[in-house]
Amino acid sequence: MKELLNRILKIEHGFNHIIEAGQVVLQNEHLDHFQLAENFIESTQPYQVRMLGTYLLGELAVFNKKALGVLEKTVSKDENWRVQEMLAKAFDAYCKKNRI
């Protein structure tokens, strides 16, 4: 996990590297994805890590109402525009998967 986070911290522009990292995390069924995402969105984390947490929560929100709540109540208050862009992508994915 540390190597994955170090890799995304090196990239300052774009979203694809965050999405790719998120897919790697979600494929590891030994991880508690929700808890990991909550840890990632803490304000002390670099914005790239908060973006990753936001992506994870967006993917989990389809099956986990708590994840949707965290997006709405916590991530929506993040002051970084990149995190807000990832939040928009997360809600878009949620809506597409729920056919809203």
C-alpha positions in Angstrom: 0.0 0.0 0.0 2.8 2.4 0.8 4.3 1.9 -2.6 1.0 2.6 -4.2 0.5 5.8 -2.2 4.1 7.0 -3.0 3.4 6.5 -6.7 0.3 8.6 -6.7 1.9 11.4 -4.7 4.5 11.9 -7.4 1.8 12.9 -9.9 0.2 16.3 -9.6 -2.1 16.4 -12.6 -4.9 14.2 -13.9 -7.2 11.6 -12.5 -6.3 8.4 -14.4 -3.5 7.4 -12.0 -5.9 7.8 -9.0 -8.5 5.6 -10.7 -6.0 3.0 -11.6 -4.7 3.0 -8.0 -8.3 2.7 -6.7 -9.0 -0.3 -8.9 -5.9 -2.0 -7.5 -7.0 -1.3 -4.0 -10.6 -2.6 -4.7 -9.2 -5.8 -6.2 -7.5 -6.7 -2.9 -10.3 -8.4 -1.1 -8.2 -8.7 2.1 -8.6 -4.9 2.7 -11.4 -3.2 4.5 -12.1 -0.8 1.6 -14.4 1.5 3.5 -12.1 1.9 6.5 -9.2 2.5 4.2 -11.2 5.2 2.3 -12.1 6.9 5.5 -8.5 7.0 6.5 -7.5 8.4 3.1 -9.9 11.3 3.3 -8.6 12.7 6.6 -7.6 16.4 6.2 -4.0 15.6 7.2 -3.5 13.5 4.1 -2.1 14.9 0.9 -4.8 15.8 -1.7 -3.8 12.9 -3.9 -4.5 10.4 -1.1 -7.8 12.2 -0.4 -8.7 11.9 -4.1 -8.0 8.2 -3.8 -10.3 7.9 -0.8 -13.0 9.8 -2.6 -12.7 7.5 -5.6 -13.0 4.5 -3.3 -16.0 5.9 -1.5 -17.7 6.6 -4.9 -17.2 3.0 -5.9 -18.4 1.7 -2.6 -21.4 4.0 -2.4 -23.5 1.8 -4.7 -23.5 -0.9 -2.1 -22.7 1.0 1.1 -24.9 3.9 2.2 -22.3 4.9 4.8 -19.9 5.6 1.9 -22.5 7.8 0.2 -23.0 9.7 3.5 -19.2 10.3 3.9 -19.1 11.7 0.4 -22.0 14.1 1.1 -21.0 15.2 4.6 -17.2 15.1 4.7 -15.7 15.0 1.3 -18.0 17.8 0.0 -16.3 20.1 2.6 -12.8 19.5 1.3 -11.2 22.7 0.1 -9.0 21.3 -2.6 -10.5 21.6 -6.1 -8.9 18.4 -7.2 -10.7 16.5 -4.5 -13.9 18.2 -5.5 -13.4 17.1 -9.1 -13.0 13.6 -7.9 -16.1 14.0 -5.8 -18.0 15.0 -8.9 -16.7 11.9 -10.7 -17.7 9.8 -7.7 -21.3 11.1 -7.7 -21.4 10.6 -11.5 -20.3 7.0 -11.2 -22.8 6.5 -8.4 -25.6 7.9 -10.5 -24.7 5.8 -13.5 -24.5 2.6 -11.6 -27.9 3.3 -9.9 -29.4 4.6 -13.2 -30.3 7.9 -11.6 
